[in-house]
Amino acid sequence: MSYFKDVYLKRLNRDGNTQQERIKTRKEKEFNQLFLKKSQYQANIYQINDKESDIICSLQPNKWNETQLISNLLISTMAAPLKTGDILRIFQKIKDIEYDKIWLVIFCEENITKGYQNYKIICLDSCINITNEYGDTLYEVPVKFVNATATLVKDYFLYSEPEYREPQREMKMITSNFDFLNKDVYFEYQNKGFEISGKDDISIKNVAYVSISERLVTEVEPRSSAAIKVSDEDNFFLNNR
């Protein structure tokens, strides 16, 4: 038995074979064993994209301005990495107040030498229902309605501010890039009708920055009409396009 190889080197390298690896391991231990346990912003990610999860994290408001839309999410490097576009359900208790909200990942920091994974997330505090012609709900979509001139939009999405612009008639919302969020899709929100007029799904992978326009509320088709067979030959509106 060689004491140097079998004992000394194993003890020396138990946290890594290089100085950088040992520093990274030390930071990971400090984050997991000290910071997470004592953080007043400790929270639990209990769902990721509708799948059950159980990840202890730290959900912190914006460091410089707590009124900002973006929050910071810190997670152990032992947890599986998140992706932009992931929708999270997070439970958090600060003092005696409990929060149970839906969040969207919009930025992932690739540098994990700090000893933790760092993400930027926004709260999806509204929900829209996309229905069929009979009023049946097809999709429930959590969204965040935003102002087109907000700092969040300027920093993260393709945006230009012309010297002169017409009064803003379009509303904007941010959500995960669901494949059914296409142009001309109609939905209702707070007793008003809206239609998707455009979508930026390029700026952030798997995230949709959606433009919507208000339109007249669509009447729901009677359920009895579902049994009526209509073909191109006997449909007046299709034959007289």
WOZIMO-V888596 format. One record per helix or strand of 2 or more residues. SS is the DSSP state (H for helix, E for strand). FROM is the first residue (numbers start at 1). TO is the last residue. If there is no record, write none. Layout:
<<SS,FROM,TO> <SS,FROM,TO>>
This chain:
<<H,3,12> <H,19,38> <E,42,48> <E,51,60> <E,70,76> <E,87,94> <E,97,108> <E,116,123> <E,126,131> <E,137,146> <H,151,156> <E,171,176> <E,186,189> <E,192,200> <E,207,215> <H,223,227> <H,236,239>>
